[in-house]
């Protein structure tokens, strides 16, 4: 899952990014409302954490304008403004949830999980393809019932492949969804992680992950 953090306080932004990365989310960061709006409208995010008080354009205006442009990405607003009228304004602008600062990181993570369970397309808690099962709540992956130990990034790549099982995904799509935008589209890091996944899944003959030469990869459904 890929999350955009929009927070102009660098310390808070880094804290949120570290906490989310530890939970296997891929995170991009921007620090003002205008940049946030551009980034949200590029698509590719599963959730946006949006501060209300931002330079260039405030979070309420950003939320209102991306909704008007047709974006349905779940938006969790953060603010130090706790008046009822402020919360109503945020929700009426199109936010899906509203969290007051200061907050416990455990509550933020719980709200994120709740929002991710109810997007426009329902996200399954357990994704199963062939004999591979991936539990998005516990981050446990099994093959024929046996646990497959994966790193955080291996898990992210496998989840993306499983959610698109039966469809070809390009290296660029994997790179864009599983790494932040500091990585180059010309990086071969996706190939490295595919190789590692094959080794851990016992996929020497492409039983699971098939290479589509010149295009990308296909996680086979049977």
C-alpha positions in Angstrom: 0.0 0.0 0.0 1.3 3.5 -0.9 0.6 6.5 1.3 1.2 10.2 0.7 2.1 12.2 3.8 1.3 15.9 3.5 2.8 17.7 6.5 4.8 20.9 6.5 6.5 20.2 9.9 9.6 18.2 8.8 10.0 16.5 12.2 6.4 15.2 12.2 6.6 14.2 8.6 9.7 12.1 9.2 8.1 10.6 12.3 5.0 9.6 10.4 7.1 8.2 7.5 9.2 6.1 9.8 6.2 4.7 11.6 4.4 3.9 8.3 7.5 2.4 6.7 7.9 0.1 9.8 4.4 -1.1 9.0 5.3 -2.0 5.4 3.7 1.0 3.8 5.5 2.8 1.0 5.5 6.5 1.7 6.0 9.8 -0.3 6.2 13.1 1.5 5.3 16.6 0.3 5.3 19.8 2.4 2.7 22.2 1.0 -0.8 22.2 -0.3 -0.1 23.0 -3.9 2.4 20.2 -4.2 0.0 17.9 -2.4 -2.8 18.6 -4.9 -0.5 17.9 -7.9 0.7 14.7 -6.4 -2.7 13.4 -5.4 -4.0 14.0 -8.9 -1.2 11.9 -10.4 -2.9 8.9 -8.8 -1.1 5.9 -7.5 -1.9 6.4 -3.8 -4.0 4.1 -1.6 -4.4 6.8 1.1 -3.4 10.4 1.8 -2.6 11.8 5.3 -3.3 15.5 4.9 -2.5 18.2 7.5 -5.0 21.1 7.5 -2.6 24.0 8.1 -0.3 24.1 5.1 1.6 26.7 3.1 0.5 27.6 -0.4 -2.9 26.1 0.0 -4.6 24.7 3.2 -5.7 21.1 3.5 -9.4 21.8 3.3 -9.0 23.5 -0.1 -6.7 20.7 -1.3 -9.3 18.1 -0.3 -12.2 20.0 -1.8 -10.4 20.5 -5.1 -9.1 16.9 -5.6 -12.6 15.7 -4.9 -14.0 18.1 -7.5 -11.4 16.7 -9.9 -12.7 13.2 -9.4 -10.2 11.7 -6.9 -11.7 9.1 -4.6 -8.5 8.3 -2.7 -9.2 7.9 1.1 -8.0 11.1 2.9 -7.2 11.3 6.6 -7.0 14.9 7.9 -4.6 15.9 10.7 -5.1 19.1 12.6 -4.5 20.9 15.9 -7.9 22.6 15.5 -10.3 20.7 17.6 -13.5 22.8 17.4 -16.6 20.9 16.2 -17.0 23.4 13.3 -13.5 22.7 12.1 -14.1 19.0 12.1 -17.3 19.4 10.2 -15.6 21.7 7.7 -12.9 19.1 7.1 -15.3 16.2 6.6 -17.6 18.3 4.4 -14.7 19.1 2.2 -14.4 15.4 1.3 -12.1 14.0 4.0 -12.9 10.4 5.1 -11.6 10.8 8.7 -10.3 13.5 11.0 -7.6 13.1 13.7 -6.6 15.7 16.3 -3.0 16.5 17.2 -1.4 15.3 19.3 -2.3 11.7 18.6 -1.0 8.2 19.5 0.6 6.5 16.5 -1.3 3.4 17.3 -4.6 5.2 16.8 -3.4 6.7 13.5 -2.4 3.2 12.2 -5.8 1.8 13.3 -7.6 4.5 11.4 -5.5 3.9 8.4 -6.4 0.2 8.5 -10.0 1.0 8.8 -9.9 3.4 5.8 -8.0 0.9 3.7 -10.7 -1.7 4.3 -13.3 0.4 2.7 -12.0 2.1 -0.5 -14.0 2.2 -3.7 -12.8 -1.4 -4.4 -12.8 -3.4 -1.3 -9.3 -4.5 -0.2 -9.2 -8.1 1.0 -7.6 -8.9 4.3 -6.2 -12.2 3.0 -5.2 -12.4 -0.6 -4.8 -15.9 -2.0 -3.5 -16.9 -5.4 -2.6 -20.6 -6.1 -1.3 -21.8 -2.8 0.2 -18.5 -1.8 -1.7 -16.6 0.9 -0.9 -13.0 2.1 -2.5 -11.6 5.2 -2.5 -7.8 5.0 -3.3 -7.4 8.7 -0.5 -9.6 10.1 1.9 -9.3 7.0 2.3 -13.1 7.2 2.8 -14.9 3.9 2.4 -18.7 3.5 3.0 -21.2 0.8 0.9 -24.3 1.1 0.4 -23.4 4.7 4.1 -22.9 5.5 5.3 -19.5 6.5 7.5 -17.7 4.0 9.8 -15.2 5.7 10.0 -12.0 3.7 11.6 -8.6 4.1 9.4 -5.5 4.2 10.2 -4.7 0.6 9.8 -8.3 -0.6 6.4 -8.3 1.0 5.4 -5.0 -0.7 6.4 -6.3 -4.1 4.6 -9.6 -3.6 1.4 -7.9 -2.4 1.4 -5.7 -5.5 1.8 -8.8 -7.7 -0.9 -10.7 -6.0 -3.4 -7.9 -6.1 -2.8 -7.8 -9.9 -2.6 -11.6 -10.4 -3.5 -12.6 -13.9 -2.5 -9.2 -15.3 0.9 -8.1 -16.6 2.5 -5.4 -14.5 5.5 -3.4 -15.8 8.7 -2.9 -13.9 7.9 0.8 -13.8 4.5 0.1 -12.2 6.1 -2.0 -9.5 8.8 0.6 -8.9 6.3 3.4 -8.7 4.0 1.6 -6.2 6.6 -0.1 -4.0 9.3 2.6 -3.7 9.1 6.3 -3.1 9.7 8.8 -5.8 13.5 9.1 -5.1 14.1 6.0 -7.1 14.8 6.2 -10.8 12.5 4.6 -13.3 15.7 3.1 -14.9 16.6 1.2 -11.7 16.9 -2.6 -11.9 15.9 -2.9 -8.3 12.6 -4.5 -9.3 14.4 -7.4 -11.0 16.5 -8.0 -7.9 13.5 -8.3 -5.7 11.6 -10.5 -8.2 14.6 -12.9 -8.1 14.6 -12.9 -4.3 10.9 -13.6 -4.2 11.3 -16.5 -6.7 14.0 -18.1 -4.5 11.9 -17.8 -1.4 8.7 -19.0 -3.0 10.5 -21.9 -4.8 9.7 -20.4 -8.2 12.6 -21.7 -10.2 10.4 -22.7 -13.1 8.2 -19.6 -13.0 5.3 -21.5 -11.4 4.2 -18.2 -9.8 6.0 -15.2 -11.2 6.3 -15.3 -15.0 8.6 -12.9 -16.9 7.0 -11.2 -19.9 10.1 -10.3 -21.8 10.3 -6.6 -22.7 7.2 -5.8 -20.6 7.3 -6.9 -17.0 5.9 -9.7 -14.9 2.7 -11.8 -14.4 1.7 -13.6 -11.2 0.0 -16.6 -12.6 -3.4 -17.6 -11.2 -3.0 -21.3 -12.0 
